[in-house]
Amino acid sequence: MALLDLAHVTKHYRNTRAVEGVSLSLEQGETLGLVGESGCGKSTLGRLALGLEEADEGRIFFRGAEITRWGYDRWRGLRRNMQMIFQNPLSSLNPLFTVEKIIGEPLTNYEKISKEEMKIRVGEMMTLVGLEPGLAGRRPHELSGGQRQRVGIARALILKPELVVCDEAVSSLDFIIRGQILALLREMKEQLGLTYLFIAHDLGAVKQISDRVAVMYLGKIVEIIRTERIREDACHPYTRDLLEAVPVSDPTLRKNGKTLIKGELPPAGESVQGCGFHSRCPYAERVCCEQTPVLEKVNPLHQAACHRVLRLS
């Protein structure tokens, strides 16, 4: 049984079709990377999974139980098992709280715990994520970017959740610190038995941590593939362009010197007939402008939504 299941989930705002009929399954102990350009609906999907937004259509399951329309009281009981690490730690941490209070606040929300016990557990978590004990009394503005993100990770993990949504958790960090945080997330996954939904616009970061990759474009999933096969087997033109955008140590290792895709995302709220990607795709055919492709199996471990790919497979 999957830990998290999203079935045909849809979310529209006044001028934006943020998520369109997305179905995803996340297995216990897995890291599923969700990648795509800014504005494609990734973060909205993560918030829907955690009940921070209510879906307009579709169903959401956690450990087989449908949680789509749960009220506040039932969600509160589940919330300790589902936590989020945010993109910008400086804006997501209370500037008036000390590190100790930030990390310990979830404990006070869910458990009857003494101040002494809280200090012990916060200290243990700080050690686990690589924070020096002397930082406990500092406030967010007194920390480096990497330290602030470690505080955000510690806060998310202090309740020992089963599912953690990492929403652009490394995108605001420099290259070296990003690598350290990715290594920390991998280590925490192994030590604590975590399951991650790892959201990012950078396919390079997603490849370093994920077991599978789901590629999102204009609110829809266009490809799902095992990470170890993405370089060889990814077949959707949008996924191939994301791969071309990943920095490499030797530029001559690229298959070609130019990206496949030109143009910009359609304006927010604009209805697109057929495949949402057809106006930017060099392989677009007439059918792409008229019919919306469905996410179908290329092989048992690979799905794609592309008329050309499915016709040739």
Sequence and secondary structure as in RCSB ss.txt:
>XXXX:A:sequence
MALLDLAHVTKHYRNTRAVEGVSLSLEQGETLGLVGESGCGKSTLGRLALGLEEADEGRIFFRGAEITRWGYDRW
RGLRRNMQMIFQNPLSSLNPLFTVEKIIGEPLTNYEKISKEEMKIRVGEMMTLVGLEPGLAGRRPHELSGGQRQR
VGIARALILKPELVVCDEAVSSLDFIIRGQILALLREMKEQLGLTYLFIAHDLGAVKQISDRVAVMYLGKIVEII
RTERIREDACHPYTRDLLEAVPVSDPTLRKNGKTLIKGELPPAGESVQGCGFHSRCPYAERVCCEQTPVLEKVNP
LHQAACHRVLRLS
>XXXX:A:secstr
  SEEEEEEEEE SS EEEEEEEEEE TT EEEEE  TTSSHHHHHHHHTTSS  SEEEEEETTEE TT  HHHH
HHHHTTEEEE S HHHHS TTS HHHHHHHHHHHHS   HHHHHHHHHHHHHHTT  GGGTT  GGGS HHHHHH
HHHHHHHTT  SEEEEESTTTTS HHHHHHHHHHHHHHHHHHT EEEEEES HHHHHHH SEEEEEETTEEEEEE
EGGGHHHH  SHHHHHHHHHS  SSGGGSSSSS S  S    TT    S TTGGG TT  HHHHHS    EEEET
TEEE  HHHHHH 
